[in-house]
Amino acid sequence: MPDPEAAIRALPRDSMVIFRHYDHPMRAQIGANLRATCRAKGIPFLVANDLSLALRLDADGMHFPEYRALTDAGIYQRIPEYFLRTSACHSLQTIRRLAMLPKQIRPDGVLISPIFPTKSHPGANPMSQANIRHITGICQRAKMAPIGLGGISAQTIGNLRTSALASVAGIGFSVPSHSPSR
């Protein structure tokens, strides 16, 4: 995204930002700037996969990629209790593992993806509607918000109106000229 600060300023107040920029040489500085923009707007700011950076930036929470949930489920025990917690989920195996975590360390939200074909992961097969419903049901029973991700746009979001997803996430639709209709 060429101008993430402008995109954050355009987000509605009930949004949340997950800061990734994993290998960027100026990750800490960019994170600090985006954290300040989120704080000014009252939007929670989560850092992906880097607890020390999240603590240094006084983030509101952590996001973990799926491989962390599968290889290091104990990571949730090492972050502050007051942090928001999210995790990526691309399979039934992952959601089952997350749902088995003790309630006090389980993620608050799970980004289920890909919901639709997406430019960020060309060739990745979107989940079937049956899998999405199954994963969403597990999330709801485990008190984790199911959040749809992948290929969500003004053209595809209408297909989710009858889903049980609590929310949606994405990159492309956060740009004002590409905002989905509500």
C-alpha positions as semicolon CSV with decimal commas, in nm:
position;residue;x (nm);y (nm);z (nm)
1;M;0,000;0,000;0,000
2;P;0,164;0,323;-0,111
3;D;0,026;0,543;0,169
4;P;-0,089;0,340;0,470
5;E;-0,135;0,651;0,687
6;A;-0,392;0,794;0,445
7;A;-0,568;0,458;0,434
8;I;-0,582;0,446;0,815
9;R;-0,720;0,800;0,831
10;A;-0,997;0,689;0,591
11;L;-1,098;0,384;0,797
12;P;-1,423;0,384;0,993
13;R;-1,387;0,407;1,372
14;D;-1,475;0,041;1,428
15;S;-1,169;-0,073;1,234
16;M;-0,845;-0,235;1,345
17;V;-0,498;-0,227;1,186
18;I;-0,257;-0,520;1,172
19;F;0,095;-0,398;1,103
20;R;0,300;-0,653;0,908
21;H;0,590;-0,509;0,702
22;Y;0,790;-0,812;0,825
23;D;1,123;-0,756;0,654
24;H;1,118;-0,380;0,601
25;P;1,447;-0,225;0,721
26;M;1,257;0,066;0,877
27;R;0,985;-0,149;1,033
28;A;1,009;0,007;1,379
29;Q;0,993;0,365;1,248
30;I;0,704;0,291;1,011
31;G;0,527;0,106;1,293
32;A;0,569;0,401;1,529
33;N;0,422;0,641;1,271
34;L;0,128;0,413;1,197
35;R;0,071;0,352;1,569
36;A;0,048;0,728;1,623
37;T;-0,201;0,760;1,336
38;C;-0,412;0,477;1,481
39;R;-0,402;0,625;1,829
40;A;-0,513;0,965;1,701
41;K;-0,803;0,799;1,519
42;G;-0,891;0,566;1,811
43;I;-0,823;0,253;1,606
44;P;-0,658;-0,051;1,771
45;F;-0,310;-0,124;1,636
46;L;-0,179;-0,482;1,634
47;V;0,174;-0,588;1,545
48;A;0,223;-0,910;1,353
49;N;0,460;-1,173;1,488
50;D;0,697;-0,951;1,691
51;L;0,621;-0,918;2,061
52;S;0,920;-0,697;2,139
53;L;0,816;-0,447;1,871
54;A;0,454;-0,458;1,991
55;L;0,565;-0,375;2,344
56;R;0,804;-0,104;2,226
57;L;0,529;0,061;2,019
58;D;0,270;0,026;2,298
59;A;0,051;-0,170;2,057
60;D;-0,299;-0,281;2,145
61;G;-0,232;-0,640;2,050
62;M;-0,063;-0,909;1,845
63;H;-0,143;-1,096;1,527
64;F;0,017;-1,430;1,449
65;P;0,052;-1,600;1,113
66;E;-0,088;-1,951;1,091
67;Y;0,249;-2,124;1,117
68;R;0,297;-1,972;1,464
69;A;-0,039;-2,107;1,578
70;L;0,058;-2,452;1,450
71;T;0,419;-2,463;1,568
72;D;0,405;-2,245;1,880
73;A;0,054;-2,239;2,027
74;G;0,213;-2,137;2,360
75;I;0,294;-1,797;2,208
76;Y;-0,043;-1,674;2,335
77;Q;0,072;-1,736;2,692
78;R;0,371;-1,506;2,646
79;I;0,184;-1,191;2,550
80;P;0,019;-0,954;2,798
81;E;-0,334;-1,051;2,900
82;Y;-0,472;-0,710;2,802
83;F;-0,350;-0,745;2,441
84;L;-0,598;-0,816;2,164
85;R;-0,499;-1,143;1,998
86;T;-0,562;-1,250;1,640
87;S;-0,437;-1,538;1,433
88;A;-0,447;-1,639;1,070
89;C;-0,637;-1,955;0,981
90;H;-0,622;-2,135;0,648
91;S;-0,750;-2,476;0,754
92;L;-0,973;-2,678;0,982
93;Q;-0,660;-2,816;1,151
94;T;-0,558;-2,468;1,263
95;I;-0,897;-2,364;1,397
96;R;-0,931;-2,688;1,590
97;R;-0,594;-2,625;1,755
98;L;-0,680;-2,265;1,840
99;A;-1,018;-2,366;1,982
100;M;-0,846;-2,613;2,217
101;L;-0,631;-2,342;2,378
102;P;-0,738;-2,232;2,727
103;K;-0,999;-1,956;2,704
104;Q;-0,779;-1,691;2,868
105;I;-0,507;-1,724;2,601
106;R;-0,717;-1,812;2,296
107;P;-0,719;-1,555;2,011
108;D;-0,996;-1,296;2,022
109;G;-1,028;-1,310;1,645
110;V;-0,932;-1,544;1,365
111;L;-0,865;-1,423;1,011
112;I;-1,007;-1,698;0,790
113;S;-0,858;-1,697;0,442
114;P;-0,872;-1,697;0,154
115;I;-1,244;-1,641;0,129
116;F;-1,227;-1,551;-0,243
117;P;-0,947;-1,562;-0,502
118;T;-0,697;-1,291;-0,413
119;K;-0,417;-1,103;-0,586
120;S;-0,199;-1,126;-0,275
121;H;-0,187;-1,508;-0,305
122;P;-0,227;-1,587;-0,676
123;G;-0,319;-1,948;-0,738
124;A;-0,431;-2,011;-0,379
125;N;-0,763;-2,191;-0,374
126;P;-1,033;-2,011;-0,179
127;M;-1,201;-2,206;0,100
128;S;-1,525;-2,378;0,019
129;Q;-1,840;-2,226;0,167
130;A;-1,882;-2,546;0,370
131;N;-1,534;-2,504;0,524
132;I;-1,598;-2,138;0,595
133;R;-1,924;-2,226;0,771
134;H;-1,755;-2,505;0,967
135;I;-1,462;-2,285;1,076
136;T;-1,700;-2,000;1,162
137;G;-1,906;-2,234;1,379
138;I;-1,595;-2,352;1,566
139;C;-1,492;-1,988;1,616
140;Q;-1,831;-1,895;1,755
141;R;-1,840;-2,189;1,998
142;A;-1,487;-2,103;2,115
143;K;-1,574;-1,731;2,154
144;M;-1,331;-1,620;1,879
145;A;-1,455;-1,366;1,624
146;P;-1,445;-1,515;1,271
147;I;-1,305;-1,256;1,030
148;G;-1,308;-1,311;0,653
149;L;-0,996;-1,223;0,452
150;G;-0,889;-1,259;0,093
151;G;-1,035;-1,121;-0,226
152;I;-1,292;-0,908;-0,048
153;S;-1,396;-0,613;-0,262
154;A;-1,700;-0,405;-0,346
155;Q;-1,784;-0,675;-0,601
156;T;-1,751;-0,976;-0,364
157;I;-1,861;-0,849;-0,024
158;G;-2,230;-0,892;-0,104
159;N;-2,169;-1,267;-0,121
160;L;-2,095;-1,260;0,254
161;R;-2,422;-1,102;0,369
162;T;-2,564;-1,437;0,480
163;S;-2,237;-1,566;0,627
164;A;-2,178;-1,585;1,000
165;L;-1,854;-1,387;0,975
166;A;-1,822;-1,122;1,245
167;S;-1,618;-0,893;1,023
168;V;-1,398;-0,869;0,716
169;A;-1,036;-0,774;0,664
170;G;-0,834;-0,672;0,365
171;I;-0,595;-0,435;0,201
172;G;-0,748;-0,325;-0,129
173;F;-1,085;-0,218;0,003
174;S;-0,931;0,006;0,268
175;V;-0,841;0,258;0,000
176;P;-1,128;0,513;-0,014
177;S;-1,193;0,470;-0,386
178;H;-1,236;0,094;-0,336
179;S;-1,446;0,088;-0,021
180;P;-1,713;-0,185;-0,012
181;S;-2,070;-0,079;0,039
182;R;-2,212;-0,147;0,383
